[in-house]
């Protein structure tokens, strides 16, 4: 099937086509979903190489679940975001374990203020944002990334994070406040006008 | 930092989302091909027929050998114009039609014309 013919096909239908042996469906799904998965993983992990590994692993799990996919039960993108978040959580916990075994009294990863400041001095907004996101507690970071960078709705985030919508609202609100606090007083360095 | 500044920062981050490298896309597609539950049907090429297979369609090489022999014999007969009867039935000579009685003698029926005595 030509790739153009698949641009209007839903993720779920593409997954069924893939399960039935259509390589064009795999290409369409990859082009559609891999960039979104990579974006979340990069924001969550602040490490491009690790984010690429997570993206490949998440997509691999999608290929493997294709024959058993239950149509109508969940959206493919929601399922994939959940997988990515879980994989990122595993990676972050692994980092913490390694850090605690190599350093006595290792500092909490939330203590990223020096990184934020350094990035701000360079005037690099994106690096400043990444550093500030890395300083957030893990669940707040997930909620902020999914809500404000990926544009998911609160009910979708609730499904991804497997919590209630109220919990999502709370996480995103607290995350946003924490980001504002981390970046406070640095508006000029980030190129925002005074006032 | 104001909320609006943060929203600007988010908008900028959305525009600058990291794009997957070609290498990553290839790795993902390679996984997809390896994990595909139903392998795509290979494009079947029409097998090339050997000369023997083509001959077999018409009855095999023996038939063609016979046809070739008959053709050669026909050409030879046409060129050499041998006395065919002598070639095919050695010992005969002359035109066999000369000795063949195509119209039997009416004498066989002459007795029928005689009056019956009784």
Interface residues (C-beta under 8 A of the other chain):
Chain A: X18 X19 X20 X21 X22 X23 X26 X27 X29 X30 X31 X34 X35 X38 X39 X42 X43 X48 X51 X52 X55 X56 X59 X60 X63 X64 X66 X67 X125 X126 X129 X148 X149 X151 X176 X179 X180 X183 X184 X186 X187 X190 X192
Chain B: X1 X2 X3 X5 X6 X7 X8 X9 X10 X12 X13 X14 X16 X17 X18 X19 X20 X21 X24 X25 X27 X28 X29 X31 X32 X33 X35 X36 X37 X38 X39 X40 X41
